[in-house]
Amino acid sequence: MFLTMSTTGSAKSPATDLGFLLHKHPARAQAFATAHGTAHVFYPEASERRCTAALLLEVDPVTLARRAKGKGRGGSPDVALADYVNDRPYAATSLLAVALGNVFSTALKGICRTMPRRAAEPLPLRVEIPVLPAKGGAALVHALFEPLGWTVAAEPVALDERFPEWGDSRYVALTLEGRQRLSDALRHLYVLLPVLDDAKHYWIAPDEVDKLLRAGDGWLAGHPEQKLITSRYLARRRSLTRQATERLELARLAAVDDSADEEIDNAVDETADTEERPVPLAVRRREAIVAALRAAGAHRVLDLGCGQGQLVGELLKDAAFTEIVGVDVSVRALAVAARRLRLDRMTERQADRVRLLQGSLTYTDSRLKGYDGAVLSEVVEHLDPPRLPALEYAVFGAARPATVIVTTPNAEYNVRWETLPDGRVRHPDHRFEWTREEFRRWADQVGERYGYRVEFGAVGEDDPEVGPPTQSAVFSRTESTAKGASA
């Protein structure tokens, strides 16, 4: 990924002042490590009359593919060969925006102690990005940058110059020219690069609203495409988009009234804790599982792969679950679960409701037969794929509970995870992570083989493009004898 930023100058105001404003010396080539590669900053030209700073983000596609090999698709579920055929190393997307924000963080804030007056002045700038994804085409590029004072040239990039009949790709070669403060120019790019790509490579958390409003301060509130920019930047998450829109409107009203934001927004008691805190995904997952077990009328429940006993503890809070058995292959995990649940301090009546058993889920176990419900929560992805048939038979063929609830990560959602390196899975012990289609295909095959009806669900916010962070399936045993159940 490549971006250049040029300016012109004179003897009185040399163009090489750009180095001071960016806090990167023109005589040095510098490299900065990022989560997805190495960002290089260098100056192809640096003279009194003209100075150009270049940002090159080097992303190694082979390394990305190797990291993902055998561990699911992680961040690129669009096509079967996405680990090997993709635009991540070449096209200016959110990867470049994040690198730009990290490498030029001080300049982005408009801070230059050496030349504070120069930092506050507009400069004649020329920005060039040779390959920019533009979902919406050149027309949208013009609509986003021209209201900010830029002269825009967005030339479509042909799919293949040797075959003009194939037409243009979704990429443009972008050139921006105009007089802008350097900090404003950097903030425009920081926001609008991922907006044009209409995708981000990381999880969109609530703090993204603050990032957007900081980078959009002074220009976003009055932009004619504000709604589109806000929605795309926040990955179309309605709750975050609504929050950002409300805060932008508050800022606009304050500016019109020449008041501070807090003077306009004075309807809330500042002493009251009214902030809505996001519910952790693990909590939502347990709530969904408990609700599904209640709906199934289960009273005697197995938590298969119980780990440290969080779900067992949640089930113990509900008297409707009269017997709860946690099973795990790890003796250490069971010991931790016993401490967390305080088994040694329980009343006799409470202790009669719960047991912790050591056992492998890939072997049949007569102790697990005859239960109303069983849960495999974030378990299947920890098995090597060749071992899955053994688990399927042990649970669905031998133990045969009336209801089985399975939850597992949705690989397609990984692109929304900010701290998840591209191409990686969510936990180093995950042997794979399924897309929604792969999970449905597996669940349908298991249900047909062992005589279960399957209903699919979602845990967490269901993204319109990539689905929920966690996908679930509720298997309900049918009356008929299943094929393979006694195999």
Salt bridges, closest charged atoms under 4 A:
ASP17 OD2 - ARG118 NE 2.97
GLU45 OE2 - ARG50 NE 2.76
GLU58 OE1 - HIS40 NE2 3.03
ASP87 OD2 - ARG170 NH2 3.06
GLU121 OE1 - ARG118 NH1 3.82
GLU128 OE2 - ARG126 NE 3.27
GLU146 OE2 - HIS142 ND1 2.72
ASP160 OD2 - ARG162 NH2 2.95
GLU177 OE2 - ARG126 NH1 3.08
ASP184 OD2 - ARG181 NE 3.02
ASP184 OD1 - ARG187 NH2 2.47
ASP197 OD1 - ARG170 NH1 3.40
ASP198 OD2 - LYS135 NZ 3.37
ASP198 OD1 - ARG232 NE 3.70
ASP198 OD1 - ARG236 NH1 2.87
GLU208 OE1 - LYS200 NZ 2.79
GLU208 OE2 - LYS211 NZ 2.84
ASP210 OD1 - ARG247 NH1 2.86
GLU249 OE2 - ARG252 NH2 2.59
ASP273 OD2 - ARG277 NH1 3.17
GLU314 OE1 - LYS317 NZ 3.38
ASP318 OD2 - ARG294 NE 2.69
GLU323 OE1 - ARG300 NE 2.82
GLU323 OE2 - ARG355 NH2 3.38
ASP365 OD2 - ARG367 NH2 2.77
GLU378 OE1 - ARG285 NH1 3.73
GLU381 OE2 - HIS430 NE2 3.86
ASP384 OD1 - ARG431 NE 3.07
GLU392 OE1 - ARG449 NH1 3.26
GLU412 OE1 - ARG436 NH2 2.94
GLU418 OE2 - LYS211 NZ 2.77
ASP422 OD2 - ARG88 NH1 2.84
ASP429 OD2 - HIS382 ND1 2.77
ASP429 OD1 - ARG431 NH1 2.63
GLU433 OE2 - HIS430 ND1 2.67
GLU437 OE2 - ARG441 NH1 3.55
GLU438 OE2 - ARG73 NH2 3.23
GLU448 OE2 - LYS483 NZ 3.78
GLU461 OE1 - ARG237 NH2 3.02
ASP463 OD2 - ARG416 NE 3.06
GLU465 OE2 - ARG236 NH1 2.93
GLU465 OE1 - ARG416 NH2 3.05
